[in-house]
Amino acid sequence: MAHGLMYAVFAFSCLWGYREQLVANGPAYRKKAFLIAIAIGIAYGGLTEILQATLVPSRTGDWFDFVADIVGTCIGAFVFHLFFHRKK
């Protein structure tokens, strides 16, 4: 639960920083920005789980946490889309 919420906020924040460019540059730029934000969230989630499993003795990497990271990232991007890019 915490992973999903954290990564939803992360993806939303990534896209929030580019909101003016997303509106101004059209659908191709918007699609690319969404894919990049999602890819960054997934890569970051995977990297943190790998580092926890290999470098931190008191922590373990967990596939379920990684899946929660992916789902949260996608939800954050989707919520951003709902609020800022719906057709009027």
MOPAC internal coordinates of N, CA, C and O (Angstrom, degrees):
PM7 1SCF
backbone

  N    0.0000 0     0.00 0     0.00 0    0    0    0
  C    1.4530 1     0.00 0     0.00 0    1    0    0
  C    1.5187 1   110.96 1     0.00 0    2    1    0
  O    1.2310 1   120.70 1   132.31 1    3    2    1
  N    1.3199 1   116.26 1   -47.69 1    3    2    1
  C    1.4609 1   120.29 1  -178.74 1    5    3    2
  C    1.5254 1   110.72 1   -65.42 1    6    5    3
  O    1.2310 1   120.46 1   139.96 1    7    6    5
  N    1.3286 1   116.72 1   -40.04 1    7    6    5
  C    1.4646 1   119.89 1   178.88 1    9    7    6
  C    1.5259 1   110.50 1   -61.88 1   10    9    7
  O    1.2310 1   120.33 1   133.14 1   11   10    9
  N    1.3047 1   116.97 1   -46.86 1   11   10    9
  C    1.4569 1   120.51 1  -179.17 1   13   11   10
  C    1.5162 1   112.14 1   -60.19 1   14   13   11
  O    1.2310 1   120.19 1   134.98 1   15   14   13
  N    1.3099 1   117.24 1   -45.02 1   15   14   13
  C    1.4590 1   121.21 1   179.68 1   17   15   14
  C    1.5275 1   111.04 1   -65.26 1   18   17   15
  O    1.2310 1   120.66 1   136.76 1   19   18   17
  N    1.3223 1   116.34 1   -43.24 1   19   18   17
  C    1.4525 1   120.59 1  -179.20 1   21   19   18
  C    1.5374 1   110.92 1   -62.20 1   22   21   19
  O    1.2310 1   120.06 1   136.60 1   23   22   21
  N    1.3055 1   117.49 1   -43.40 1   23   22   21
  C    1.4649 1   120.28 1  -178.76 1   25   23   22
  C    1.5265 1   112.26 1   -77.27 1   26   25   23
  O    1.2310 1   119.74 1   154.77 1   27   26   25
  N    1.3125 1   118.09 1   -25.23 1   27   26   25
  C    1.4631 1   120.37 1   173.14 1   29   27   26
  C    1.5289 1   109.39 1   -65.73 1   30   29   27
  O    1.2310 1   120.48 1   135.81 1   31   30   29
  N    1.3166 1   116.69 1   -44.19 1   31   30   29
  C    1.4680 1   121.03 1   177.51 1   33   31   30
  C    1.5295 1   109.67 1   -65.09 1   34   33   31
  O    1.2310 1   120.16 1   141.22 1   35   34   33
  N    1.3157 1   117.29 1   -38.78 1   35   34   33
  C    1.4613 1   121.59 1   179.18 1   37   35   34
  C    1.5317 1   111.12 1   -60.72 1   38   37   35
  O    1.2310 1   120.05 1   130.00 1   39   38   37
  N    1.3304 1   117.50 1   -50.00 1   39   38   37
  C    1.4699 1   121.31 1  -179.55 1   41   39   38
  C    1.5266 1   110.88 1   -65.11 1   42   41   39
  O    1.2310 1   120.63 1   136.92 1   43   42   41
  N    1.3154 1   116.40 1   -43.08 1   43   42   41
  C    1.4626 1   120.57 1   178.35 1   45   43   42
  C    1.5246 1   110.00 1   -59.03 1   46   45   43
  O    1.2310 1   120.27 1   135.88 1   47   46   45
  N    1.3239 1   117.09 1   -44.12 1   47   46   45
  C    1.4645 1   121.99 1  -178.90 1   49   47   46
  C    1.5227 1   111.45 1   -66.42 1   50   49   47
  O    1.2310 1   120.20 1   140.51 1   51   50   49
  N    1.3205 1   117.22 1   -39.49 1   51   50   49
  C    1.4685 1   120.32 1   177.11 1   53   51   50
  C    1.5177 1   110.28 1   -58.76 1   54   53   51
  O    1.2310 1   120.19 1   134.17 1   55   54   53
  N    1.2994 1   117.24 1   -45.83 1   55   54   53
  C    1.4594 1   121.00 1  -178.88 1   57   55   54
  C    1.5244 1   111.77 1   -74.00 1   58   57   55
  O    1.2310 1   119.88 1   147.24 1   59   58   57
  N    1.3106 1   117.83 1   -32.76 1   59   58   57
  C    1.4596 1   121.84 1   179.46 1   61   59   58
  C    1.5357 1   110.57 1   -58.56 1   62   61   59
  O    1.2310 1   120.23 1   141.68 1   63   62   61
  N    1.3068 1   117.17 1   -38.32 1   63   62   61
  C    1.4553 1   120.98 1  -179.87 1   65   63   62
  C    1.5193 1   113.37 1   -63.56 1   66   65   63
  O    1.2310 1   120.37 1   158.55 1   67   66   65
  N    1.3118 1   116.90 1   -21.45 1   67   66   65
  C    1.4672 1   121.36 1  -178.35 1   69   67   66
  C    1.5208 1   113.08 1  -112.30 1   70   69   67
  O    1.2310 1   119.87 1  -162.24 1   71   70   69
  N    1.3049 1   117.85 1    17.76 1   71   70   69
  C    1.4615 1   120.19 1  -172.73 1   73   71   70
  C    1.5221 1   113.56 1   -59.78 1   74   73   71
  O    1.2310 1   119.54 1   140.84 1   75   74   73
  N    1.3139 1   118.48 1   -39.16 1   75   74   73
  C    1.4704 1   119.66 1   179.90 1   77   75   74
  C    1.5227 1   111.32 1   -68.36 1   78   77   75
  O    1.2310 1   120.20 1   139.49 1   79   78   77
  N    1.3325 1   117.23 1   -40.51 1   79   78   77
  C    1.4542 1   120.58 1   177.70 1   81   79   78
  C    1.5245 1   111.69 1   -67.86 1   82   81   79
  O    1.2310 1   120.41 1   146.16 1   83   82   81
  N    1.3172 1   116.81 1   -33.84 1   83   82   81
  C    1.4635 1   120.39 1   179.22 1   85   83   82
  C    1.5180 1   111.07 1   -63.70 1   86   85   83
  O    1.2310 1   120.44 1   142.23 1   87   86   85
  N    1.3198 1   116.77 1   -37.77 1   87   86   85
  C    1.4586 1   120.86 1   179.56 1   89   87   86
  C    1.5297 1   110.34 1   -75.50 1   90   89   87
  O    1.2310 1   120.63 1   138.72 1   91   90   89
  N    1.3202 1   116.40 1   -41.28 1   91   90   89
  C    1.4573 1   120.77 1  -173.03 1   93   91   90
  C    1.5331 1   114.01 1   -75.49 1   94   93   91
  O    1.2310 1   119.68 1   150.57 1   95   94   93
  N    1.3225 1   118.22 1   -29.43 1   95   94   93
  C    1.4641 1   120.53 1  -169.83 1   97   95   94
  C    1.5114 1   115.89 1  -100.05 1   98   97   95
  O    1.2310 1   119.48 1  -178.33 1   99   98   97
  N    1.2978 1   118.60 1     1.67 1   99   98   97
  C    1.4569 1   120.49 1   171.90 1  101   99   98
  C    1.5212 1   115.61 1    88.75 1  102  101   99
  O    1.2310 1   121.36 1    -1.59 1  103  102  101
  N    1.3360 1   115.00 1   178.41 1  103  102  101
  C    1.4599 1   120.93 1  -171.41 1  105  103  102
  C    1.5254 1   114.70 1   -67.73 1  106  105  103
  O    1.2310 1   119.10 1   146.77 1  107  106  105
  N    1.3315 1   119.33 1   -33.23 1  107  106  105
  C    1.4633 1   120.06 1  -179.47 1  109  107  106
  C    1.5296 1   110.45 1   -65.71 1  110  109  107
  O    1.2310 1   120.49 1   136.77 1  111  110  109
  N    1.3234 1   116.68 1   -43.23 1  111  110  109
  C    1.4636 1   121.57 1   177.54 1  113  111  110
  C    1.5267 1   109.93 1   -65.08 1  114  113  111
  O    1.2310 1   120.88 1   139.45 1  115  114  113
  N    1.3222 1   115.93 1   -40.55 1  115  114  113
  C    1.4626 1   121.21 1  -179.19 1  117  115  114
  C    1.5291 1   110.73 1   -61.77 1  118  117  115
  O    1.2310 1   120.59 1   134.87 1  119  118  117
  N    1.3258 1   116.47 1   -45.13 1  119  118  117
  C    1.4681 1   120.71 1  -179.92 1  121  119  118
  C    1.5254 1   110.31 1   -63.11 1  122  121  119
  O    1.2310 1   120.57 1   136.23 1  123  122  121
  N    1.3285 1   116.52 1   -43.77 1  123  122  121
  C    1.4600 1   120.62 1   179.39 1  125  123  122
  C    1.5269 1   111.00 1   -62.58 1  126  125  123
  O    1.2310 1   120.22 1   136.67 1  127  126  125
  N    1.3231 1   117.19 1   -43.33 1  127  126  125
  C    1.4640 1   121.17 1  -179.76 1  129  127  126
  C    1.5277 1   111.45 1   -63.64 1  130  129  127
  O    1.2310 1   120.48 1   139.42 1  131  130  129
  N    1.3364 1   116.69 1   -40.58 1  131  130  129
  C    1.4651 1   119.84 1   178.41 1  133  131  130
  C    1.5218 1   110.65 1   -64.94 1  134  133  131
  O    1.2310 1   120.14 1   136.65 1  135  134  133
  N    1.3255 1   117.33 1   -43.35 1  135  134  133
  C    1.4622 1   120.46 1   179.69 1  137  135  134
  C    1.5275 1   111.31 1   -64.67 1  138  137  135
  O    1.2310 1   120.30 1   140.69 1  139  138  137
  N    1.3220 1   117.03 1   -39.31 1  139  138  137
  C    1.4600 1   120.51 1   178.68 1  141  139  138
  C    1.5301 1   110.53 1   -66.36 1  142  141  139
  O    1.2310 1   120.07 1   136.46 1  143  142  141
  N    1.3234 1   117.47 1   -43.54 1  143  142  141
  C    1.4690 1   120.58 1   178.97 1  145  143  142
  C    1.5227 1   110.83 1   -61.81 1  146  145  143
  O    1.2310 1   120.25 1   138.69 1  147  146  145
  N    1.3156 1   117.13 1   -41.31 1  147  146  145
  C    1.4594 1   120.79 1   178.92 1  149  147  146
  C    1.5293 1   110.49 1   -68.10 1  150  149  147
  O    1.2310 1   120.39 1   137.46 1  151  150  149
  N    1.3226 1   116.87 1   -42.54 1  151  150  149
  C    1.4692 1   120.20 1   179.12 1  153  151  150
  C    1.5247 1   111.61 1   -62.86 1  154  153  151
  O    1.2310 1   120.58 1   139.47 1  155  154  153
  N    1.3334 1   116.50 1   -40.53 1  155  154  153
  C    1.4709 1   119.78 1   178.49 1  157  155  154
  C    1.5287 1   110.34 1   -63.93 1  158  157  155
  O    1.2310 1   120.30 1   136.24 1  159  158  157
  N    1.3295 1   117.02 1   -43.76 1  159  158  157
  C    1.4710 1   120.04 1   178.98 1  161  159  158
  C    1.5191 1   112.19 1   -61.73 1  162  161  159
  O    1.2310 1   120.53 1   137.31 1  163  162  161
  N    1.3326 1   116.60 1   -42.69 1  163  162  161
  C    1.4677 1   120.55 1   179.82 1  165  163  162
  C    1.5253 1   110.54 1   -67.27 1  166  165  163
  O    1.2310 1   120.28 1   135.17 1  167  166  165
  N    1.3260 1   117.06 1   -44.83 1  167  166  165
  C    1.4673 1   120.42 1   179.88 1  169  167  166
  C    1.5270 1   111.23 1   -62.93 1  170  169  167
  O    1.2310 1   120.74 1   137.50 1  171  170  169
  N    1.3213 1   116.19 1   -42.50 1  171  170  169
  C    1.4646 1   120.18 1  -179.94 1  173  171  170
  C    1.5353 1   110.79 1   -65.66 1  174  173  171
  O    1.2310 1   120.93 1   137.94 1  175  174  173
  N    1.3212 1   115.83 1   -42.06 1  175  174  173
  C    1.4646 1   119.45 1   177.73 1  177  175  174
  C    1.5228 1   112.16 1   -62.65 1  178  177  175
  O    1.2310 1   120.79 1   136.23 1  179  178  177
  N    1.3271 1   116.10 1   -43.77 1  179  178  177
  C    1.4594 1   120.08 1   178.09 1  181  179  178
  C    1.5143 1   112.14 1   -64.18 1  182  181  179
  O    1.2310 1   120.75 1   137.15 1  183  182  181
  N    1.3253 1   116.17 1   -42.85 1  183  182  181
  C    1.4634 1   120.46 1   179.81 1  185  183  182
  C    1.5277 1   111.40 1   -62.64 1  186  185  183
  O    1.2310 1   120.12 1   136.82 1  187  186  185
  N    1.3136 1   117.38 1   -43.18 1  187  186  185
  C    1.4701 1   118.94 1  -179.46 1  189  187  186
  C    1.5210 1   111.42 1   -65.05 1  190  189  187
  O    1.2310 1   120.32 1   142.69 1  191  190  189
  N    1.3305 1   116.98 1   -37.31 1  191  190  189
  C    1.4692 1   118.90 1   178.46 1  193  191  190
  C    1.5277 1   111.29 1   -68.92 1  194  193  191
  O    1.2310 1   120.15 1   140.86 1  195  194  193
  N    1.3292 1   117.31 1   -39.14 1  195  194  193
  C    1.4705 1   120.48 1   177.25 1  197  195  194
  C    1.5230 1   110.55 1   -64.77 1  198  197  195
  O    1.2310 1   120.50 1   135.55 1  199  198  197
  N    1.3168 1   116.66 1   -44.45 1  199  198  197
  C    1.4659 1   119.80 1   179.63 1  201  199  198
  C    1.5250 1   111.86 1   -64.60 1  202  201  199
  O    1.2310 1   120.30 1   142.60 1  203  202  201
  N    1.3148 1   117.04 1   -37.40 1  203  202  201
  C    1.4691 1   119.79 1   176.81 1  205  203  202
  C    1.5218 1   110.35 1   -63.85 1  206  205  203
  O    1.2310 1   120.34 1   140.02 1  207  206  205
  N    1.3237 1   116.95 1   -39.98 1  207  206  205
  C    1.4617 1   120.66 1  -177.24 1  209  207  206
  C    1.5272 1   112.32 1   -72.60 1  210  209  207
  O    1.2310 1   119.99 1   151.29 1  211  210  209
  N    1.3300 1   117.63 1   -28.71 1  211  210  209
  C    1.4604 1   119.14 1  -172.57 1  213  211  210
  C    1.5299 1   114.55 1  -107.30 1  214  213  211
  O    1.2310 1   119.30 1   148.77 1  215  214  213
  N    1.3095 1   118.95 1   -31.23 1  215  214  213
  C    1.4645 1   120.15 1  -171.68 1  217  215  214
  C    1.5211 1   115.55 1  -109.78 1  218  217  215
  O    1.2310 1   119.72 1   157.19 1  219  218  217
  N    1.3100 1   118.14 1   -22.81 1  219  218  217
  C    1.4700 1   120.32 1  -175.42 1  221  219  218
  C    1.5309 1   108.55 1  -107.83 1  222  221  219
  O    1.2310 1   120.55 1   -70.86 1  223  222  221
  N    1.3339 1   116.55 1   109.14 1  223  222  221
  C    1.4698 1   119.20 1  -175.25 1  225  223  222
  C    1.5339 1   114.21 1   -62.38 1  226  225  223
  O    1.2310 1   120.01 1   148.71 1  227  226  225
  N    1.3023 1   117.58 1   -31.29 1  227  226  225
  C    1.4620 1   119.60 1  -176.47 1  229  227  226
  C    1.5308 1   112.98 1   -87.31 1  230  229  227
  O    1.2310 1   119.99 1  -178.97 1  231  230  229
  N    1.3339 1   117.62 1     1.03 1  231  230  229
  C    1.4711 1   121.36 1  -177.89 1  233  231  230
  C    1.5207 1   109.52 1  -123.53 1  234  233  231
  O    1.2310 1   121.22 1   -21.64 1  235  234  233
  N    1.3316 1   115.28 1   158.36 1  235  234  233
  C    1.4572 1   120.42 1   175.45 1  237  235  234
  C    1.5205 1   108.97 1  -130.33 1  238  237  235
  O    1.2310 1   121.11 1   -36.32 1  239  238  237
  N    1.3128 1   115.49 1   143.68 1  239  238  237
  C    1.4642 1   119.72 1   173.38 1  241  239  238
  C    1.5188 1   108.83 1   -76.59 1  242  241  239
  O    1.2310 1   120.48 1   -32.65 1  243  242  241
  N    1.3051 1   116.70 1   147.35 1  243  242  241
  C    1.4619 1   120.07 1  -175.89 1  245  243  242
  C    1.5267 1   109.44 1  -138.39 1  246  245  243
  O    1.2310 1   121.04 1   -50.58 1  247  246  245
  N    1.3328 1   115.61 1   129.42 1  247  246  245
  C    1.4667 1   120.23 1   178.37 1  249  247  246
  C    1.5256 1   111.67 1   -62.41 1  250  249  247
  O    1.2310 1   120.15 1   143.45 1  251  250  249
  N    1.3149 1   117.33 1   -36.55 1  251  250  249
  C    1.4658 1   119.99 1  -179.83 1  253  251  250
  C    1.5385 1   111.44 1   -65.65 1  254  253  251
  O    1.2310 1   120.85 1   143.89 1  255  254  253
  N    1.3198 1   115.99 1   -36.11 1  255  254  253
  C    1.4638 1   119.22 1   175.19 1  257  255  254
  C    1.5256 1   110.37 1   -64.88 1  258  257  255
  O    1.2310 1   120.68 1   138.97 1  259  258  257
  N    1.3292 1   116.30 1   -41.03 1  259  258  257
  C    1.4614 1   120.45 1   179.08 1  261  259  258
  C    1.5267 1   110.69 1   -63.98 1  262  261  259
  O    1.2310 1   120.14 1   138.16 1  263  262  261
  N    1.3178 1   117.34 1   -41.84 1  263  262  261
  C    1.4688 1   120.64 1   176.89 1  265  263  262
  C    1.5281 1   109.85 1   -63.29 1  266  265  263
  O    1.2310 1   120.11 1   139.55 1  267  266  265
  N    1.3194 1   117.39 1   -40.45 1  267  266  265
  C    1.4715 1   120.61 1   177.05 1  269  267  266
  C    1.5225 1   110.71 1   -63.26 1  270  269  267
  O    1.2310 1   120.04 1   142.94 1  271  270  269
  N    1.3351 1   117.53 1   -37.06 1  271  270  269
  C    1.4608 1   121.13 1   176.39 1  273  271  270
  C    1.5310 1   110.63 1   -61.67 1  274  273  271
  O    1.2310 1   120.55 1   135.17 1  275  274  273
  N    1.3185 1   116.56 1   -44.83 1  275  274  273
  C    1.4615 1   121.55 1  -179.78 1  277  275  274
  C    1.5273 1   110.66 1   -64.06 1  278  277  275
  O    1.2310 1   120.56 1   132.26 1  279  278  277
  N    1.3160 1   116.54 1   -47.74 1  279  278  277
  C    1.4716 1   120.70 1  -179.51 1  281  279  278
  C    1.5229 1   110.43 1   -62.75 1  282  281  279
  O    1.2310 1   120.14 1   135.89 1  283  282  281
  N    1.3129 1   117.34 1   -44.11 1  283  282  281
  C    1.4650 1   120.61 1   178.72 1  285  283  282
  C    1.5172 1   112.10 1   -62.05 1  286  285  283
  O    1.2310 1   120.31 1   138.67 1  287  286  285
  N    1.3294 1   117.01 1   -41.33 1  287  286  285
  C    1.4607 1   120.71 1   177.66 1  289  287  286
  C    1.5220 1   110.79 1   -60.25 1  290  289  287
  O    1.2310 1   120.61 1   133.49 1  291  290  289
  N    1.3088 1   116.43 1   -46.51 1  291  290  289
  C    1.4731 1   120.35 1  -179.66 1  293  291  290
  C    1.5294 1   111.50 1   -65.33 1  294  293  291
  O    1.2310 1   120.49 1   140.47 1  295  294  293
  N    1.3137 1   116.67 1   -39.53 1  295  294  293
  C    1.4613 1   120.07 1   178.71 1  297  295  294
  C    1.5283 1   110.60 1   -65.49 1  298  297  295
  O    1.2310 1   120.08 1   137.41 1  299  298  297
  N    1.3268 1   117.46 1   -42.59 1  299  298  297
  C    1.4624 1   120.61 1   178.37 1  301  299  298
  C    1.5158 1   112.17 1   -60.78 1  302  301  299
  O    1.2310 1   120.26 1   137.50 1  303  302  301
  N    1.3327 1   117.12 1   -42.50 1  303  302  301
  C    1.4695 1   120.79 1   177.68 1  305  303  302
  C    1.5255 1   110.39 1   -66.21 1  306  305  303
  O    1.2310 1   120.31 1   140.08 1  307  306  305
  N    1.3235 1   117.02 1   -39.92 1  307  306  305
  C    1.4609 1   120.92 1   179.81 1  309  307  306
  C    1.5330 1   111.40 1   -65.91 1  310  309  307
  O    1.2310 1   120.32 1   137.43 1  311  310  309
  N    1.3216 1   116.99 1   -42.57 1  311  310  309
  C    1.4659 1   120.54 1   178.38 1  313  311  310
  C    1.5271 1   110.24 1   -63.58 1  314  313  311
  O    1.2310 1   120.32 1   138.67 1  315  314  313
  N    1.3276 1   116.99 1   -41.33 1  315  314  313
  C    1.4586 1   119.50 1   176.01 1  317  315  314
  C    1.5234 1   110.00 1   -58.98 1  318  317  315
  O    1.2310 1   120.49 1   135.22 1  319  318  317
  N    1.3212 1   116.68 1   -44.78 1  319  318  317
  C    1.4658 1   121.48 1   178.85 1  321  319  318
  C    1.5290 1   110.95 1   -59.43 1  322  321  319
  O    1.2310 1   119.91 1   136.86 1  323  322  321
  N    1.3168 1   117.78 1   -43.14 1  323  322  321
  C    1.4598 1   121.22 1  -179.72 1  325  323  322
  C    1.5255 1   112.00 1   -61.68 1  326  325  323
  O    1.2310 1   120.64 1   138.79 1  327  326  325
  N    1.3122 1   116.37 1   -41.21 1  327  326  325
  C    1.4566 1   120.21 1  -175.79 1  329  327  326
  C    1.5191 1   114.14 1   -80.06 1  330  329  327
  O    1.2310 1   119.76 1   147.71 1  331  330  329
  N    1.3259 1   118.06 1   -32.29 1  331  330  329
  C    1.4528 1   119.32 1  -168.72 1  333  331  330
  C    1.5093 1   116.31 1  -118.29 1  334  333  331
  O    1.2310 1   119.51 1   168.92 1  335  334  333
  N    1.3136 1   118.53 1   -11.08 1  335  334  333
  C    1.4591 1   118.37 1  -174.35 1  337  335  334
  C    1.5153 1   113.98 1  -134.16 1  338  337  335
  O    1.2310 1   120.24 1  -157.86 1  339  338  337
  N    1.2758 1   117.15 1    22.14 1  339  338  337
  C    1.4678 1   117.90 1   177.38 1  341  339  338
  C    1.5214 1   108.93 1   -77.64 1  342  341  339
  O    1.2310 1   121.65 1   -29.41 1  343  342  341
  N    1.3022 1   114.45 1   150.59 1  343  342  341
  C    1.4708 1   119.35 1  -179.46 1  345  343  342
  C    1.5193 1   109.16 1   -74.39 1  346  345  343
  O    1.2310 1   121.95 1   -40.54 1  347  346  345
  N    1.3122 1   113.87 1   139.46 1  347  346  345
  C    1.4657 1   118.21 1  -178.02 1  349  347  346
  C    1.4862 1   110.54 1  -104.76 1  350  349  347
  O    1.2310 1   120.10 1   180.00 1  351  350  349

